[in-house]
Amino acid sequence: MIHHINFRVIAHATEDLSGVDSALDFFLASCLSQTDELDGLKETIETEGHFNNPIHIKTAVLKKKGACSKFVQFFKENITDEDLETLRSQMPERLDDDLNFYMRFSKQDAAAGRLRFTEASDAVFVRVKIETYPKSWEKAGPIVEELFGRK
């Protein structure tokens, strides 16, 4: 069903890195059996913006089936009905030809312990790689709907 899940969040120079870490940890802690696994899971890339301002890109990948299942459970328990309806209406556009399903969640809400969907670029980006054999967008659609289309 799920091959892996990628998380990405960008911390700009004006942001507190601990708040950005909290936003990422909000998702990851729900998927891991022990919170001490968090640090080994996250990576940080330091780069510069257009005006030489420092930017930190924080990423993590869930590869274990159990952790991916826990993310789906976390999603279903915390998504609002309104956000779920928005997601359901956009599902076909969020699934690409490589069977990646994309979602964005508010970075500020995640840091405060809330799951809120967003269209903004200041977000926690989540990419869920769906697996089907053989690879098929038509088979992946019902899987995405089953996993993320209902509570």
VEXFIBA-508817 format. One record per atom (N, C-alpha, C, O): residue in three letters; z, x, y. Coordinates in steps of 0.2 Angstrom, whole numbers, plus 2048, in hexadecimal, padded with zeros to 3 digits. Example, Ala and Ser with C-alpha at 12.3 -4.5 7.8 and 13.67 -1.06 7.14 Angstrom:
ALA8278427E4/ALA82783E7EA/ALA8278427F0/ALA82A8477EF/SER8238407F5/SER8248447FB/SER827840800/SER828843806/
***
This chain:
MET8008047FA/MET800800800/MET800804806/MET7FB80480A/ILE806808808/ILE80680D80D/ILE80681480B/ILE80A816806/HIS80181880D/HIS80181F80B/HIS80682380F/HIS80982780C/HIS806822816/HIS80B82581A/HIS80B822821/HIS80681E823/ILE810823825/ILE81182182C/ILE812826831/ILE81682A830/ASN80E827836/ASN80F82C83B/ASN812828841/ASN810823843/PHE81682C844/PHE81A82A84B/PHE81882F850/PHE81883584E/ARG81782D856/ARG81583285B/ARG81882F862/ARG817829863/VAL81C833866/VAL81E83186C/VAL81E837871/VAL81F83D86F/ILE81C836877/ILE81B83B87C/ILE82083B881/ILE822836884/ALA823841882/ALA829842887/ALA82684588D/ALA82484B88D/HIS825842893/HIS823845899/HIS82884989C/HIS82E84889B/ALA82784D8A1/ALA82B8528A4/ALA83184E8A8/ALA8378518A8/THR8308488AA/THR8358448AE/THR83A8408A9/THR83E83D8AB/GLU8398418A2/GLU83D83D89E/GLU84284189A/GLU84184789A/ASP84783E899/ASP84D841895/ASP84B84288E/ASP84983D88A/LEU84A84888B/LEU848849884/LEU84D84587F/LEU84A84387A/SER853845880/SER85884187C/SER85683A87B/SER857837876/GLY854837881/GLY852830881/GLY84B82F87C/GLY84B82A879/VAL84783487D/VAL841833879/VAL842834872/VAL83F83186D/ASP847839870/ASP84983A869/ASP84C834867/ASP84B832861/SER85083086B/SER85482A869/SER84F825867/SER850821862/ALA84982486B/ALA84481F869/ALA841821862/ALA84081C85E/LEU83F827861/LEU83C82985B/LEU841828855/LEU840825850/ASP84782A856/ASP84D829851/ASP84E82284F/ASP85082084A/PHE84D81D854/PHE84E816853/PHE84A81484D/PHE84C810849/PHE84481684D/PHE83F815847/PHE841818841/PHE84181683B/LEU84281F841/LEU84382383C/LEU849822838/LEU849822832/ALA84F82183C/ALA855820838/ALA85581A834/ALA85981A82F/SER852815835/SER85180F831/SER84E81182B/SER84E80D826/CYS84A81682A/CYS846817825/CYS84881D820/CYS84681E81A/LEU84D820822/LEU85082681E/LEU85782481B/LEU85B82081E/SER858827815/SER85F825812/SER864829815/SER86A827815/GLN86382F818/GLN86883381B/GLN865835822/GLN860837823/THR869834827/THR86783682E/THR86683D82F/THR86383F834/ASP86984282B/ASP86884982C/ASP86184B82A/ASP85F85182B/GLU85D846827/GLU856847826/GLU85284782C/GLU84C84982C/LEU854844831/LEU851843838/LEU84E84983A/LEU84884A83C/ASP85284F83B/ASP85085583F/ASP84A85883B/ASP84585B83E/GLY84A858834/GLY84585B830/GLY83E858830/GLY83985A82F/LEU83F851832/LEU83984D832/LEU83584D839/LEU82F84C839/LYS83884F83E/LYS83584F845/LYS832856847/LYS83585B845/GLU82C85584A/GLU82985B84D/GLU82885A854/GLU827855857/THR829860858/THR82785F85F/THR822864861/THR82286A860/ILE81D862865/ILE818866868/ILE81986686F/ILE819861872/GLU81986C872/GLU81A86D879/GLU81386F87C/GLU81087387A/THR81186B881/THR80B86C884/THR80C86B88C/THR81186A88E/GLU80686B890/GLU80686A897/GLU801865899/GLU7FC864896/GLY80386189E/GLY7FF85C8A1/GLY7FA85F8A5/GLY7FA8658A6/HIS7F685B8A9/HIS7F185D8AD/HIS7F38618B3/HIS7F08668B5/PHE7FA8608B5/PHE7FC8648BB/PHE8028698B9/PHE80686A8BC/ASN80186B8B2/ASN8058708AF/ASN80C86D8AE/ASN8118718AD/ASN80D8678AE/ASN8148648AD/ASN8158648A5/ASN8108638A1/PRO81B8668A3/PRO81C86689C/PRO81C85F898/PRO81F85A89B/ILE81985F893/ILE81985988F/ILE81B85B888/ILE819860885/HIS81F857885/HIS82185787E/HIS81F85287A/HIS82084C87B/ILE81B853874/ILE81984E870/ILE81D84F869/ILE81D854866/LYS820849868/LYS825849862/LYS82184585D/LYS81F83F85E/THR821847857/THR81E844851/THR82284484B/THR82784884A/ALA82183F846/ALA82483F840/ALA82083B83B/ALA81C83783D/VAL82083D835/VAL81C83A830/VAL82183882A/VAL82483C827/LEU820831828/LEU82382F822/LEU81E82F81C/LEU81982C81D/LYS820832817/LYS81B833811/LYS81E83080B/LYS81A82E807/LYS82482F80B/LYS82782C805/LYS827825805/LYS82882180A/LYS8258227FF/LYS82481B7FE/LYS82A817800/LYS82A812804/GLY8308197FE/GLY836816800/GLY838815808/GLY83A81080A/ALA83681B80B/ALA83781B812/ALA832817816/ALA83481381B/CYS82C816813/CYS827812816/CYS82980B815/CYS828806819/SER82B80980F/SER82E80280E/SER833800812/SER8347FB815/LYS838805814/LYS83D804818/LYS83B80281F/LYS83E7FE823/PHE836806821/PHE833805828/PHE8307FD828/PHE8317FA82D/VAL82D7FB823/VAL82A7F4823/VAL8307EF824/VAL8307EA827/GLN8357F1820/GLN83B7EC820/GLN83E7EC827/GLN8407E782A/PHE83F7F282A/PHE8427F3831/PHE83D7EF836/PHE8407EC83A/PHE8377F0835/PHE8327EC83A/PHE8337E5839/PHE8347E183E/LYS8347E2833/LYS8347DB832/LYS83B7D8834/LYS83B7D2837/GLU8407DC834/GLU8477DA836/GLU8487DA83E/GLU84C7D7840/ASN8447DE841/ASN8457DF848/ASN83F7DD84D/ASN8407DD853/ILE8397DB84A/ILE8347D984F/ILE8367D2851/ILE8387CE84D/THR8347D0857/THR8357CA85A/THR82F7C5858/THR82A7C8856/ASP8317BF858/ASP82B7BA856/ASP8257BB85A/ASP8207BA858/GLU8277BB861/GLU8217BC866/GLU81D7C2864/GLU8177C2865/ASP8207C8863/ASP81D7CE862/ASP8197CE85B/ASP8137D085B/LEU81C7CA856/LEU8187C9850/LEU8127C5851/LEU80D7C784E/GLU8127C0855/GLU80C7BC856/GLU8077C085A/GLU8017BF858/THR8097C485E/THR8047C9862/THR8017CD85D/THR7FB7CE85D/LEU8057D0859/LEU8027D5854/LEU7FD7D184F/LEU7F87D484D/ARG7FF7CC84C/ARG7FB7C8848/ARG7F47C684B/ARG7EF7C7847/SER7F47C5851/SER7EE7C3854/SER7E97C9855/SER7E37C8856/GLN7EC7CF855/GLN7E97D5857/GLN7E77D9850/GLN7E57DF851/MET7EA7D784B/MET7E97DB844/MET7E37DE843/MET7E27E4841/PRO7DD7DA843/PRO7D77DD841/PRO7D57E3846/PRO7D27E8843/GLU7D67E284C/GLU7D57E8851/GLU7D97EE850/GLU7D77F3852/ARG7DF7ED84D/ARG7E37F384C/ARG7E27F7846/ARG7E67FC845/LEU7DE7F4842/LEU7DD7F883B/LEU7D67FB83C/LEU7D17F883D/ASP7D580283C/ASP7CF80583C/ASP7CB806836/ASP7CE804830/ASP7C6809836/ASP7C280A830/ASP7C580F82B/ASP7C380F825/ASP7C981382D/ASP7CC818829/ASP7D3815826/ASP7D7818823/LEU7D480E827/LEU7DA80B825/LEU7E080D828/LEU7E680D825/ASN7E080F82E/ASN7E6810832/ASN7E880A836/ASN7E380783A/PHE7EE808836/PHE7F080283A/PHE7F580483F/PHE7F980883E/TYR7F3803846/TYR7F680584C/TYR7FB80084F/TYR7F97FA850/MET801803851/MET8057FF855/MET80880385A/MET809809859/ARG80A800860/ARG80E803865/ARG8147FF867/ARG8147F9867/PHE81A803867/PHE820800869/PHE82380386F/PHE822809871/SER8267FF873/SER82980187A/SER82E807878/SER833806874/LYS82D80D87C/LYS83181387B/LYS83881187E/LYS83D81387B/GLN83980E883/GLN83F80C887/GLN843807882/GLN849808882/ASP840802880/ASP8437FE87C/ASP846801875/ASP84C800873/ALA842805872/ALA84480986C/ALA84A80D86D/ALA84E80D869/ALA84A810873/ALA850815875/ALA856811875/ALA85C813874/ALA85580A877/ALA85B806878/ALA85C802872/ALA8617FD872/GLY85980386C/GLY85A800866/GLY8577F9865/GLY8597F5861/ARG8517F8868/ARG84D7F2868/ARG8467F3866/ARG8437F8868/LEU8437EF862/LEU83C7F0860/LEU8387EB864/LEU8397E5863/ARG8347EE868/ARG8307EA86C/ARG8297EC86C/ARG8287F286D/PHE8247E886B/PHE81D7EA86B/PHE81B7EB872/PHE81D7E8877/THR8167F0873/THR8137F187A/THR80C7F387A/THR8097F5874/GLU8087F287F/GLU8027F4880/GLU8017FB884/GLU7FC7FE885/ALA8077FC887/ALA80780288C/ALA806809888/ALA807809882/SER80580E88C/SER804814889/SER80A818888/SER80A81D884/ASP80F81688C/ASP81681988B/ASP81A816885/ASP81E812886/ALA81881887F/ALA81A815879/ALA81C819874/ALA81A81F874/VAL81F81686E/VAL81F81A868/VAL819817864/VAL818811863/PHE81581C862/PHE80E81A85F/PHE81081A857/PHE81281F855/VAL80E815854/VAL80F81584D/VAL808814849/VAL80480F84B/ARG806818845/ARG800818841/ARG802817839/ARG80481C837/VAL800812836/VAL80181082F/VAL7FB81182B/VAL7F680E82D/LYS7FB816827/LYS7F5817823/LYS7F581381D/LYS7FA814819/ILE7F180E81C/ILE7F180A816/ILE7EC80D811/ILE7E7810812/GLU7EF80C80B/GLU7EB80F805/GLU7E8809801/GLU7EC8047FF/THR7E28097FF/THR7DF8047FB/THR7DA8097F6/THR7D780E7F8/TYR7D98067F0/TYR7D580A7EB/TYR7D08057E9/TYR7D28007E5/PRO7C98057EA/PRO7C680A7EE/PRO7C88087F6/PRO7CA8037F7/LYS7C780D7FA/LYS7C880C801/LYS7C4806804/LYS7BE806803/SER7C7801807/SER7C47FB809/SER7C87F880E/SER7CE7F680E/TRP7C47F7814/TRP7C77F481A/TRP7C97EC818/TRP7CE7EA81A/GLU7C57E9814/GLU7C67E2812/GLU7CC7E280D/GLU7D07DD80E/LYS7CE7E7809/LYS7D47E7805/LYS7DA7E980A/LYS7DF7E6808/ALA7D97ED80F/ALA7DF7EF813/ALA7E17EA817/ALA7E77E9819/GLY7DD7E581A/GLY7DF7E081E/GLY7E47DB81B/GLY7E97DA81F/PRO7E47D9815/PRO7E97D5813/PRO7EF7D9811/PRO7F57D6812/ILE7EF7DF810/ILE7F57E380F/ILE7F97E4816/ILE7FF7E3816/VAL7F57E581B/VAL7F87E5822/VAL7FB7DF824/VAL8017DF826/GLU7F87D9822/GLU7FB7D3824/GLU8017D1820/GLU8067CF822/GLU8017D3819/GLU8077D2815/GLU80D7D7818/GLU8137D5818/LEU80B7DD81A/LEU8117E281C/LEU8137E0823/LEU8197E0824/PHE80F7DF828/PHE8117DE82F/PHE80F7D7832/PHE8117D7838/GLY80C7D382E/GLY80B7CC831/GLY8107C7830/GLY80E7C1833/ARG8157C882D/ARG81A7C382C/ARG8217C682B/ARG8227CC829/LYS8267C282C/LYS82D7C482C/LYS82F7C3825/LYS8357C5823/
***
